[in-house]
Each structure stands twice: as C-alpha cells, then as structure tokens.
Amino acid sequence: MLRHKIVSPWLFGQRLLKSINPISKQGLRIFLFHDIPPHQFKDFDLFITLLENLYSVITPKDAEDWLAGRLIKNDKKDLCLITFDDGFSSNFQIAKDILAKHDISALFFVCPKLAEIG
C-alpha cells in the first residue's frame, strides 16, 4: 500500500514542525492499525523504529493516566499509543514478532462477534 511509503516524509515533517516550535505542549498521538499483511511486516517494523525515535511510545495504562491528567515522566518527546482494531490474525503476529521485540504494549480492540469460530 501507498501509506507505508509516506511514513518517512511524514515523520520528517513532524520533526521539522517540532524544530520550528520546540516549546509546544506535550501531546498524545494515537496510531490506529487494522490488518497488516505479512508482506508489510518489515515496513511496519521500520515504522515502529521511526516512531520510537520521534515519540515516547507509551502503554495503554500510561495513556489512561495521561488522559486523567496525571503527569507521565518522559524524555520531553510527545507521547504515542499504538492501537489495533477488529482482532485480525495479523495483529497477533505483529504483537508476537514486532511489538515484543521493541518491548511495546499496544491496545487491541477485538469484536467478539467477528472473532467467533462458526
């Protein structure tokens, strides 16, 4: 897909904006994913590496604390939470093979009706 090819320019733009206004309020970005086909796993791994360089990737519990107004100590980078929708089987592989390697916890939204086996 074209989306994974625009990651590097998008992240460059984010860094550029940050350098223009370095005293901005700390923000929280939420990256939402669905199904990631196996042929894009390497690209997703690269995306995660780029995210770790630009953001402080937080856990779902950290996001809950941030939304409740509790301060999260970090390296002054904006925060980022990774989420997955719909319980695709690729989500399990991504969590096992890529997120675990990066020691990242993500939030998974699973639709029980979609996950039922007939």
CORZIDA-V521265 format. One record per helix or strand. SS is the DSSP state (H for helix, E for strand). FROM is the first residue (numbers start at 1). LEN is the number of residues. If there is no record, write none. Layout:
BEGIN
ss from len
SS FROM LEN
SS FROM LEN
END
This chain:
BEGIN
ss from len
H 3 3
H 7 14
E 28 6
H 38 17
E 56 2
H 60 8
E 79 7
H 89 11
E 107 3
H 112 4
END
